[in-house]
């Protein structure tokens, strides 16, 4: 058996009920008023006016016709009131929606397979990097373990690679970028820093004082920056070499992650 319709709003039902009741009372009152008035008119032979015997009959017929019209009008008012009542009750008793979504009869369209986007090459692509100078690594990168420093005579970390190379050997940019600075560092001597973008920079230290680039110069892989020198006070006890370091967003990283 189907569920009985539930009343959605008790206040609304009461309001509609009283409106319909008033319409019915008004209709009955109108009918009573016109019926009483018509009967009095028939009984007295006029509404306070004396008429002749000849014209009285005609007026009587007119009054009867007027009464019949009033009765028909009253009946229409009553029927309209009853119809309004039925409409209001139907609205109050309208069942609440179940809240269940209608099932679509249309077949679901097959989902489109995602298109593969081409992989964008990052600025730090390892294939784009070259060794800045030919030679072997005499002292590796070491931030987690201490290594003996022959110049300073103690054990300490090392933030780059010491690549063995003859004094005067050409030193090149390891990748494309822009020369950020050319400076004489108190410990590492003549130093060139190249910005490669994406937060990555390369540092070339212990260069000869006569460098071939200035700050702001664009460079490509292999662009000569200068030559190996002996300007690094902190490493002058070691054989001739290039001190090469790389930084990602200011933090030292192992250059071997890029050089192959």
Secondary structure, 3 states (H helix, E strand, C coil): CCCCCCCCCHHHHHHHHHHHHHHHHHHHHHHHHHHHHHHHHHHHCCCCCCCCHHHHHHHHHHHHHHHHHHHHHHHHHHHHHHHHHHHHHHHHCCCCCCCCCCCCCCCCCCCCCCCCCCCCCCCCCHHHCCCCCCCCEEECCEEEEEEEECCCCEEEEECCEEEECCCCCEEECCCCEEEEEEEEECCCEEEEEEEEECCEEEEEEEECCCCCCCCCCEECCCCEEEEECCCCHHHCCCCCEEEEEEEECCEEECHHHCCC
